[in-house]
Amino acid sequence: MEIQELKFDERGLIPAVVQDSKSGEILMLAYMNAESLGITLRDKKACYFSRSRQQLWLKGETSGHFQLVKSVKYDCDCDTLLLQVEQVGNACHTGSYSCFYRDIALSE
């Protein structure tokens, strides 16, 4: 697979689901552009595109909570990525290990 074969959206972004490579826990959802994906593949550290800051974002650059990339997969439609990582520290900016730590109650 070549990066050009992936289906980036109209803004040049593709969602990336991030999963702990050992536990299988989903850690976060981020977005990548072709440049951040290329950096991630080259350096084996997760690099994303910040939609709010409109710039590349090396995960852990300021916090020290890096994501060491073990594999990058893409889905059947070529429009979503799955990064399996070794998380160093916490994934969430709130201090939680995963960004998915809150529940919505299901109806009975």
Secondary structure, DSSP 4 states (H G I P E B T S, - for coil): --GGGS---TTS-EEEEEEETTT--EEEEEEE-HHHHHHHHHHSB-EEEETTTTEEEETTTTTS--EEEEEEEE-TTS--EEEEEEE-S-SSTTS-SSS-----PPP-
